[in-house]
Amino acid sequence: MRKKLRTFNNDAIRLSSSESDRESWNGDDGNRRVFDKEKAYRAIGMLVCAEKVPPKSFVNSNFKSFLAVVNPLFHISFPNIERHCLGIYEEEKAKIKQVLGSFEGQITLSLDALRHDGRNVYDYICLTAHFIDGNWKHKNWIINFSRVWYSLDEPPEIAILKSLSDMDILSKIASLTVVNHEGYDESSEIIKNIVQENKSLQLNGEIFLVHCFADTFRLMVEDAFEEIHSFIWKLRCLVVCWKSPPLWHITLDKLQEAIELESKGQYSVENGCFPVDIPPAKEWKKVRSVCKLVGSIYNAAEVLFHTKCPTAGIYLHNIWELRVSLRKESTSSDRFLKSMARKMLKKLDEYWKDTFLLLAVATVMDPRYKMMYIDFSSMKYEGSGGDSQVATVLKAVQSLFDDYAARTIETENAWSDLPSDPSSSDSEDKVPREVERRNNPSFGFNCLDEYNQFIQSNSQPPKSELELYLEEPVLPWSKDFKLLNWWKAASPKYPILSKMARDLLAIPFSLTSSYEAFSSIIKKPDRDLISLSPELMNALMCTRSWFEHAKHH
C-alpha cells in the first residue's frame, strides 16, 4: 500500500494553505509550483483503476491522518474519488469500444458466476470478451460485472445484452463459454437467440454454447464424494480434525493417504478429536472405488489445468482418454464402481455431445494434429463407428472455411465497388485507335481465346487454402510449440484459413485454471468491490482488466 501511494505522496507532499483548487508554493529551486486538486484526484483514480488499490483506503482514518499532515485544508472525499474513477472508466471504455468496433474478426464471450454467501446470498456475473488481435495476441477484456437482481426480475441476460448492445458487438459474437451452474443455461439460450437475430451463426449454432470444463469435472467429483460423505466426515475426525481448503484434489489426496494408512493398520479411535468408530471394510471398499474414478479425473485435470496455455488438441485428447477409462469401469463386476462410473460417464458424455465438434474443429487448426489426429483417435477410441465422426468433422471444417471465403469475397467486392478516380476517364477516351489495337491481349496471336478455352478444359481447378493446409505433413509433436506464432507466420500463405483459425483459437474451454480449477465451491467476489455502488464496482472490474492486459502486452 505504501509503495502504491508513493505516486500520490510525491504530488501532495508540498501543498499550500489556499482553499482554491489550484494551489501554489515556492519549490527548493525558487521556481513557483502549482498543486491541482483535480490532478490529485485523477492520480488517486489511476491508482484505484490500474493498481487495484481499494478506493475506500483513501478515506479511512489512517490516510486522513497522513493527509492532515501534508495539507490540513485538502479535504479528500469519496464522491470525488468515485467521480474520477468513473471518468477514467468512460475514457478507457471508449478506447476499448473503438478497438472492438474496428476488429475484423469474431469475438467470443465467457460468462462466469461468483457467489457472495454472507447474511444473504447474491450472485454476480462477469462477462469477458476474448479475441486474438492482428498481432496474434490474446485479448481477454471484462466488459461487464454486475449483481444478478432476481428479486427485481432482472435475470443475468438483461445486463449482458445491455452491455453487448452498448459495446455495439452483437453482430460479432461467435460463441459463449458459460459456467455449469443452475439457472445460466436458460440465460445462455436467450443470449444465443438474440445474437442469432443480428447475425447468421456458424454451423447453425452448433458451436455457439461451450460449457466450462472445470465445472464439468467439479460436478462429476461432487457426485462421487457425495456417495461417501459420511466416510469423509469420519476421516476428518480420525486425523485430528483434518481441515483443508475447498479443493477436491486435496480431498482426493487425503482419501488416498487414508487408504494407505488403513492397509497398515495405523488408525485408532484415540488419535482423533472426536470419538468415532473406524469405518468397516465395506466402506473402505467404496472409498477405493471412488479414489480410482476421481483419480482418473485428476490425471486429466492435472494436464489441462496446469498447462500454461492448453490447446483444443490437449483438451480433446485427455477427454477422449478419460471417456475410455470410464467406459471400462462402467462394465466392472463391482456394482458400486459400475454405478458410479456410469453416473460420471453420463455427465462427461453430455459435455462431449455439446462440445466435441468445436474441440475437433479447433484441433484441426493445429498443424501438429490436422485431420490426421481425428482419423487416428476416431479409429483408436471409437473403432468402426469412428468413420462417421471423421466425416462430420471434415464437413464442419469445410463448411466453416467456405463461410470465411465467402465473407472475404464480399469484403473485397465492397472495396471494388467504391467509385474510381473520375480524372482518369478522360485520358482513357483519348487513346489512339492503333495504340488500342496493339494493346489488345490477342495482338500477334489471333487464336488466344480458343487456346485459353483449351487450357481451361484440360486443367485441374486450383486447390483451396484448406486443401493445401490439410495435405501438408503434420508438424512433429512439441509440448512447447507456439501455436499462435505459427499462424502469425503462416497467415500470408493462408490469408483466409488464418482468419478462421484466429477466431477458433480464441475460444476458452475453461473459465479457470491452475488450482482454482480444482475448487469444490463457486468462486467468491472481492468483498471490497461488492461493497461499492454497482456503477463503481463494474467500472473497477473492467478497467483493472484492461490496464492489467496492457501491462503484459
C-alpha positions in Angstrom: 0.0 0.0 0.0 2.8 2.4 0.9 4.6 1.7 -2.3 1.4 2.3 -4.4 0.7 5.6 -2.6 4.2 7.0 -3.3 3.0 8.4 -6.6 0.3 10.4 -4.9 2.6 11.3 -2.0 5.1 12.9 -4.3 2.4 15.2 -5.8 0.9 16.1 -2.4 3.8 16.5 -0.1 4.0 20.3 -0.6 0.5 21.6 -0.5 -0.2 25.3 0.2 -2.9 26.5 2.7 -5.1 28.0 -0.1 -8.7 27.0 -0.4 -8.7 27.1 -4.2 -8.4 24.0 -6.4 -5.1 25.2 -7.8 -2.6 26.0 -5.0 1.0 27.2 -5.4 4.2 27.3 -3.4 7.9 28.0 -4.0 10.0 25.0 -4.7 13.5 24.3 -3.4 14.9 25.8 -6.7 12.9 29.0 -6.2 10.5 28.3 -9.0 6.8 28.5 -8.5 5.0 25.2 -8.1 1.2 24.6 -8.7 -0.9 22.0 -7.0 -4.1 21.0 -8.8 -6.7 19.1 -6.7 -8.3 17.6 -9.8 -5.0 16.2 -10.9 -4.5 14.7 -7.5 -7.9 13.1 -7.6 -7.0 11.9 -11.1 -3.8 10.3 -9.7 -5.8 8.6 -7.0 -8.3 7.4 -9.6 -5.5 5.8 -11.6 -4.2 4.0 -8.5 -7.6 2.6 -7.9 -8.4 1.7 -11.5 -4.9 0.5 -12.6 -3.1 -0.6 -9.5 -6.1 -2.2 -7.7 -5.8 0.0 -4.6 -9.1 -0.2 -2.6 -10.8 3.2 -3.1 -12.1 3.3 0.5 -8.5 3.2 1.7 -8.1 6.8 0.8 -10.9 7.9 3.1 -10.1 5.8 6.2 -8.8 7.4 9.4 -5.1 6.4 8.8 -4.9 8.0 5.3 -6.8 11.1 6.5 -4.3 11.5 9.3 -1.5 11.3 6.8 -3.2 13.9 4.6 -3.8 16.2 7.6 0.0 16.4 7.9 0.8 17.2 4.3 -2.1 19.6 3.9 -4.8 20.1 6.5 -7.0 22.0 4.0 -7.1 19.3 1.4 -10.4 17.5 2.5 -10.5 14.4 0.4 -13.9 13.0 -0.3 -15.1 9.6 -1.6 -17.6 11.0 -4.1 -14.8 12.9 -5.8 -12.7 9.7 -5.9 -15.7 7.8 -7.4 -16.3 10.6 -9.9 -12.7 10.3 -11.2 -12.8 6.5 -11.3 -16.0 6.6 -13.4 -14.4 9.2 -15.6 -11.3 7.1 -16.2 -13.7 4.1 -16.9 -15.6 6.1 -19.6 -12.3 7.2 -21.2 -10.9 3.7 -21.4 -14.3 2.2 -22.4 -14.3 4.5 -25.5 -10.9 3.1 -26.5 -12.0 -0.5 -25.9 -15.2 0.1 -27.9 -13.2 1.5 -30.8 -10.8 -1.5 -30.8 -13.8 -3.9 -30.8 -15.6 -1.9 -33.4 -12.7 -1.9 -35.8 -11.8 -5.6 -35.2 -12.4 -7.5 -38.4 -12.7 -11.0 -36.8 -15.2 -12.5 -34.5 -15.4 -12.2 -30.7 -16.1 -15.0 -28.2 -17.7 -14.3 -24.8 -17.3 -16.0 -21.5 -19.9 -15.8 -18.7 -18.6 -16.6 -15.2 -20.6 -16.6 -12.0 -19.4 -15.6 -8.5 -21.4 -16.0 -5.2 -21.4 -14.0 -2.0 -22.8 -16.1 0.8 -22.9 -13.7 3.8 -26.1 -12.9 5.6 -27.8 -13.0 2.2 -26.7 -15.0 -0.9 -26.1 -12.9 -4.0 -24.8 -13.9 -7.4 -22.5 -11.8 -9.5 -21.8 -12.3 -13.2 -18.6 -11.5 -15.0 -18.8 -11.1 -18.8 -15.5 -11.2 -20.7 -14.7 -10.6 -24.4 -12.0 -12.9 -25.9 -10.3 -12.4 -29.3 -6.9 -12.7 -31.0 -5.8 -9.3 -32.5 -3.9 -8.6 -35.7 -0.6 -9.2 -33.9 -1.8 -12.7 -32.9 -2.0 -11.7 -29.2 -4.8 -12.9 -26.9 -7.1 -10.2 -25.6 -9.3 -11.0 -22.6 -11.3 -7.9 -21.5 -14.0 -7.8 -18.9 -16.9 -5.8 -20.3 -19.5 -6.2 -17.6 -19.5 -7.1 -13.9 -22.8 -6.9 -12.1 -25.0 -8.3 -9.4 -27.9 -10.5 -10.5 -31.1 -8.9 -9.2 -33.6 -11.9 -9.3 -35.8 -10.1 -6.7 -36.3 -7.2 -9.2 -36.9 -9.7 -12.0 -33.6 -8.9 -13.7 -32.1 -12.2 -14.8 -28.4 -12.3 -16.0 -29.2 -11.9 -19.7 -30.6 -8.4 -19.1 -27.2 -6.9 -18.0 -25.3 -9.0 -20.6 -27.4 -8.0 -23.6 -27.3 -4.3 -22.5 -23.5 -4.5 -22.3 -23.2 -6.1 -25.8 -25.5 -3.5 -27.2 -23.6 -0.7 -25.5 -20.3 -2.0 -26.9 -22.0 -2.5 -30.3 -20.7 -6.0 -30.8 -23.8 -8.1 -31.0 -23.1 -8.8 -34.7 -19.6 -10.0 -33.9 -20.3 -12.7 -31.3 -19.2 -16.2 -32.4 -19.6 -18.3 -29.2 -20.3 -18.1 -25.5 -18.5 -20.1 -22.8 -20.7 -20.5 -19.7 -20.5 -21.9 -16.2 -22.3 -25.1 -15.4 -24.4 -23.5 -12.6 -28.1 -23.9 -12.3 -30.0 -21.1 -13.9 -27.5 -20.0 -16.5 -28.4 -22.4 -19.3 -31.7 -20.6 -19.9 -29.9 -17.2 -20.0 -27.3 -18.6 -22.4 -30.1 -19.8 -24.8 -31.7 -16.3 -24.7 -28.4 -14.7 -25.5 -27.9 -17.1 -28.4 -31.3 -16.3 -29.8 -30.7 -12.6 -29.6 -27.2 -12.9 -31.2 -28.8 -15.0 -34.0 -31.2 -12.2 -34.8 -28.2 -10.0 -35.5 -26.0 -12.5 -37.5 -26.0 -15.9 -39.0 -24.4 -18.3 -36.5 -21.8 -20.7 -38.0 -22.7 -24.4 -38.3 -26.3 -23.5 -37.4 -25.3 -22.5 -33.9 -23.8 -26.0 -33.1 -20.6 -24.4 -31.8 -22.1 -21.4 -30.1 -22.5 -22.6 -26.5 -19.5 -24.0 -24.7 -19.7 -25.2 -21.1 -16.8 -24.7 -18.7 -14.8 -27.9 -18.5 -13.5 -27.2 -14.9 -17.2 -27.1 -13.8 -17.9 -30.4 -15.5 -15.1 -32.0 -13.6 -16.3 -30.4 -10.3 -19.8 -31.8 -10.8 -18.5 -35.3 -11.5 -16.3 -35.3 -8.4 -19.2 -33.9 -6.3 -21.3 -36.9 -7.3 -18.5 -39.3 -6.3 -17.8 -37.7 -2.9 -21.5 -37.5 -2.1 -21.6 -41.3 -2.1 -19.0 -41.4 0.7 -19.8 -38.1 2.6 -20.3 -39.9 5.9 -16.8 -41.6 5.5 -15.2 -38.2 4.7 -16.7 -36.8 7.9 -15.3 -39.7 10.0 -12.0 -39.3 8.3 -11.8 -35.6 9.4 -12.4 -36.8 12.9 -9.8 -39.6 12.8 -6.9 -37.4 11.5 -7.0 -34.8 14.3 -9.8 -32.6 13.0 -8.4 -32.6 9.4 -9.1 -29.3 7.7 -8.2 -28.4 4.1 -9.1 -25.7 1.6 -12.2 -26.5 -0.6 -10.1 -28.1 -3.3 -11.3 -31.5 -4.5 -7.8 -32.8 -5.4 -6.7 -32.2 -1.8 -9.7 -34.3 -0.6 -8.6 -37.0 -3.0 -5.1 -36.9 -1.7 -6.3 -37.3 1.9 -8.5 -40.2 0.9 -5.6 -42.0 -0.8 -3.4 -41.4 2.2 -6.1 -42.8 4.4 -6.4 -46.0 2.3 -2.6 -46.4 2.6 -2.7 -45.9 6.4 -5.7 -48.2 6.9 -3.9 -51.0 5.0 -1.1 -50.7 7.6 -3.5 -50.8 10.5 -2.4 -47.3 11.7 -5.9 -45.9 12.5 -7.1 -45.7 16.1 -10.1 -44.0 17.7 -7.8 -42.4 20.3 -5.9 -40.5 17.6 -9.0 -38.4 16.6 -10.5 -35.3 18.0 -14.0 -36.9 18.3 -14.9 -40.4 19.3 -15.9 -42.1 16.1 -15.8 -45.8 15.0 -13.3 -46.9 12.5 -15.2 -47.4 9.2 -15.9 -51.0 8.3 -14.3 -52.9 5.4 -17.4 -52.3 3.2 -16.9 -48.5 3.4 -13.2 -48.7 2.7 -14.0 -50.7 -0.4 -16.3 -47.9 -1.6 -13.6 -45.3 -0.9 -11.1 -47.3 -3.0 -13.6 -47.3 -5.9 -14.2 -43.5 -5.6 -10.5 -42.8 -5.5 -10.0 -44.9 -8.6 -12.6 -42.9 -10.5 -11.7 -39.5 -9.2 -8.0 -40.4 -9.7 -8.8 -40.8 -13.4 -10.4 -37.4 -13.5 -7.4 -35.9 -11.7 -5.0 -37.3 -14.2 -6.8 -35.4 -17.0 -7.3 -32.3 -14.9 -3.6 -32.1 -13.9 -2.7 -31.9 -17.6 -5.4 -29.4 -18.6 -5.2 -27.0 -15.6 -1.5 -27.0 -15.0 -0.6 -26.4 -18.7 0.0 -22.7 -19.3 -2.0 -22.5 -22.5 -3.8 -25.8 -23.1 -4.8 -26.1 -26.7 -8.0 -27.7 -28.1 -6.0 -30.7 -29.0 -4.8 -31.2 -25.4 -8.4 -31.0 -24.2 -9.7 -33.3 -26.9 -7.1 -36.0 -26.3 -7.4 -36.0 -22.5 -11.2 -36.1 -22.5 -11.1 -38.9 -25.0 -8.7 -40.9 -22.7 -11.0 -40.2 -19.7 -14.1 -41.4 -21.6 -12.3 -44.6 -22.4 -11.3 -45.1 -18.8 -14.9 -44.5 -17.5 -16.3 -46.8 -20.2 -14.1 -49.6 -19.0 -15.1 -49.1 -15.3 -18.8 -48.9 -16.3 -18.7 -52.6 -17.2 -17.0 -53.6 -13.9 -18.2 -56.6 -11.9 -18.2 -54.3 -8.8 -21.8 -53.0 -8.7 -20.8 -49.8 -6.8 -17.9 -49.0 -9.1 -20.0 -49.7 -12.2 -22.9 -47.5 -10.9 -20.5 -44.5 -10.1 -18.7 -44.9 -13.4 -21.9 -44.8 -15.3 -23.1 -41.7 -13.5 -19.8 -39.9 -14.2 -19.8 -41.0 -17.8 -23.3 -39.7 -18.3 -22.1 -36.2 -17.3 -19.0 -36.4 -19.4 -21.0 -37.6 -22.4 -23.3 -34.7 -22.1 -20.3 -32.4 -22.3 -18.8 -34.4 -25.1 -22.1 -34.2 -27.1 -22.2 -30.4 -26.8 -18.5 -29.6 -27.3 -16.9 -32.4 -29.3 -17.4 -30.8 -32.7 -15.9 -27.4 -31.7 -13.0 -29.1 -29.9 -12.3 -31.3 -33.0 -12.6 -28.3 -35.5 -10.2 -26.2 -33.3 -7.8 -29.2 -33.1 -7.7 -29.4 -36.9 -6.4 -25.8 -36.8 -3.3 -27.0 -35.0 -0.6 -28.1 -37.6 0.6 -30.8 -35.2 -2.8 -32.6 -35.5 -4.9 -31.5 -38.5 -7.4 -34.2 -39.7 -4.7 -36.9 -39.1 -5.3 -36.9 -35.4 -9.1 -37.0 -35.8 -8.6 -40.1 -38.1 -6.2 -41.7 -35.6 -8.3 -41.1 -32.5 -11.6 -42.0 -34.0 -10.2 -45.3 -35.1 -8.4 -45.9 -31.8 -11.3 -44.9 -29.4 -14.4 -45.4 -31.5 -13.5 -48.3 -33.8 -15.6 -48.8 -36.8 -18.1 -46.2 -35.6 -15.4 -43.5 -35.9 -15.7 -43.1 -39.7 -18.9 -41.1 -39.5 -17.3 -38.9 -36.8 -14.4 -38.1 -39.1 -16.8 -37.3 -41.9 -18.8 -35.0 -39.6 -15.6 -33.1 -38.5 -14.3 -32.7 -42.1 -17.7 -31.5 -43.3 -17.8 -28.9 -40.5 -14.2 -27.7 -41.2 -15.1 -27.3 -44.9 -18.3 -25.5 -44.1 -16.6 -23.0 -41.9 -13.8 -22.4 -44.4 -16.4 -21.8 -47.2 -18.2 -19.3 -44.9 -14.9 -17.4 -44.3 -14.0 -17.5 -48.0 -17.5 -16.1 -49.0 -17.2 -13.3 -46.4 -13.7 -12.4 -47.7 -15.1 -12.2 -51.3 -17.9 -10.0 -50.1 -15.4 -7.6 -48.4 -13.2 -7.5 -51.5 -16.3 -6.8 -53.7 -17.3 -4.0 -51.4 -13.9 -2.4 -51.8 -14.0 -2.8 -55.6 -17.4 -1.2 -55.8 -16.1 2.1 -54.5 -16.1 4.9 -57.1 -12.8 5.1 -59.1 -10.9 8.3 -59.7 -13.0 10.3 -62.2 -10.0 12.2 -63.5 -8.7 9.0 -65.2 -11.6 8.5 -67.5 -10.8 11.5 -69.8 -7.3 10.3 -70.6 -8.6 6.8 -71.4 -11.0 8.1 -74.0 -8.2 9.8 -75.9 -6.1 6.7 -76.6 -5.3 6.5 -80.4 -7.0 3.6 -82.2 -3.7 2.0 -83.4 -2.3 2.0 -79.8 -5.6 0.5 -78.6 -5.2 -2.3 -81.2 -1.6 -3.0 -80.2 -2.7 -3.2 -76.5 -5.2 -5.9 -77.2 -4.2 -9.1 -75.4 -4.5 -11.2 -78.6 -2.3 -8.9 -80.8 0.2 -11.2 -82.6 -1.6 -14.4 -81.5 -5.0 -14.5 -83.1 -6.2 -17.8 -81.6 -5.7 -16.7 -78.0 -9.3 -17.1 -77.0 -9.5 -20.7 -78.3 -6.2 -21.6 -76.7 -7.4 -20.3 -73.3 -10.6 -22.4 -73.6 -8.5 -25.4 -74.4 -6.3 -24.8 -71.3 -9.3 -24.4 -69.0 -10.9 -27.7 -70.2 -7.7 -29.7 -69.6 -6.7 -28.1 -66.3 -7.5 -29.1 -62.7 -9.1 -26.4 -60.6 -6.7 -24.8 -58.2 -6.7 -26.2 -54.6 -8.1 -24.1 -51.8 -6.1 -23.0 -48.8 -7.8 -25.6 -46.7 -6.9 -28.4 -49.1 -3.2 -27.3 -49.2 -3.1 -27.0 -45.4 -4.5 -30.5 -44.8 -2.3 -32.1 -47.5 0.9 -30.8 -46.0 2.6 -33.1 -43.4 1.7 -32.6 -39.8 4.4 -31.0 -37.7 6.3 -33.1 -35.1 4.8 -33.0 -31.6 6.3 -30.5 -29.3 4.9 -29.5 -25.9 6.4 -26.0 -26.2 5.0 -25.4 -29.7 3.8 -21.7 -30.0 0.6 -22.2 -32.0 -0.3 -18.5 -32.4 3.3 -17.7 -33.5 3.0 -20.4 -36.2 -0.3 -19.0 -37.5 1.1 -15.5 -37.5 4.0 -16.6 -39.7 1.7 -18.7 -41.9 -1.0 -16.1 -42.4 0.4 -14.7 -45.7 0.3 -18.2 -47.1 -3.2 -18.9 -45.7 -4.9 -15.5 -45.6 -8.5 -16.9 -45.3 -7.7 -20.0 -43.2 -5.7 -18.0 -40.7 -8.8 -15.8 -40.0 -10.8 -18.9 -39.3 -8.0 -20.3 -37.1 -7.7 -16.9 -35.2 -11.4 -16.9 -34.2 -11.5 -20.6 -33.2 -8.3 -20.5 -31.2 -9.6 -17.5 -29.1 -12.4 -19.7 -27.6 -11.8 -20.6 -23.9 -12.8 -24.1 -22.9 -12.5 -23.5 -19.2 -13.1 -20.3 -17.2 -10.5 -21.2 -14.5 -7.0 -22.7 -14.5 -4.3 -23.9 -12.0 -5.6 -24.6 -8.5 -8.7 -22.5 -9.0 -10.0 -25.2 -11.4 -10.0 -27.8 -8.5 -12.3 -25.7 -6.3 -15.3 -27.5 -4.9 -17.3 -24.3 -4.4 -18.5 -21.5 -6.6 -16.0 -18.6 -6.8 -16.4 -15.7 -4.4 -16.2 -12.0 -5.4 -13.9 -9.4 -3.9 -15.6 -8.1 -0.7 -14.1 -4.7 -1.2 -15.6 -4.4 -4.7 -19.1 -5.6 -4.0 -19.4 -3.1 -1.1 -19.2 -0.3 -3.7 -22.0 1.2 -5.8 -23.0 -1.0 -8.8 -21.5 1.6 -11.2 -18.2 1.8 -9.5 -17.9 -1.9 -8.9 -18.4 -2.6 -12.7 -16.0 0.3 -13.6 -13.2 -1.1 -11.5 -13.6 -4.7 -12.6 -13.5 -3.6 -16.2 -10.7 -1.0 -16.0 -8.5 -3.3 -13.9 -8.8 -6.0 -16.5 -8.0 -3.5 -19.3 -5.0 -2.0 -17.6 -3.7 -5.4 -16.5 -3.8 -6.7 -20.0 -2.0 -3.6 -21.3 0.9 -4.2 -18.8 1.5 -7.7 -20.2 1.3 -6.6 -23.9 
